[in-house]
């Protein structure tokens, strides 16, 4: 880890008021990603990962209520962002990393052990099939995973009343935003709102889409795995 990368991580830790040891853990996480032979993510160099992985993950801490979450589910966790970064930042929260690819789950489990994160659980499976997670979470996060209506459908059954979905997105086309609103209305979620963010200098068109659970999810959800993508809820019906 270069001195420059360490310094940039240190600034993030200070900016977000992260707990002792967070900078070292985040540095180790970036090194683990870089060393993983299976190329667990397209961005592997720590110098790039500070911004594109760590800063982009930690920007969720600016969302009201995120720091108070005690049960978090990261859907499609992949290389561990934002889930592992949030587990480092919020040691009092239980963070479930939900990932369907077995090789990625192997990496996530090994990384959690290496980082000594006792608050992390790795779930090898699809969000729609995770019965143990139903109605159990204060916060569901998803980064670069699926269109907004699909994410709303994944998240709604997993959230407790009042729980929050935070979805990392660029600025969406009107059609996807309309479909997201339709999915939210069908699933007991508030209309998704875009929160523009700039997690690092030069970041463009970054938004967090936020939607809270305002009423019970209809009993027919979750649908069987794959249906949310194959037949997404649309504004046109």
Buried (B, 14 or more C-beta within 10 A) or exposed (E): BEEEBBEBBBEBBEEBEBEEEBBBBBBBBBBBBBEBEEEBBEBBEBBBBBBBBBBBBBBBBBBEBBBEBEBBBBBBBBBBBBBBBBBBBBBEBBBBBBBBBEEBBBBBBEBBEEBEBEBBBBBBBBBBBBEEBBBBBBBBBBBBBBBBBBBBBBBBBBBBEEBBBBBBBEEBEEEBBBBBBBBBBBBBBBBBEBBEBEBBEEBEEBBBBBBBBEEEBEEEBBBEBEBBBEEBBEBEE
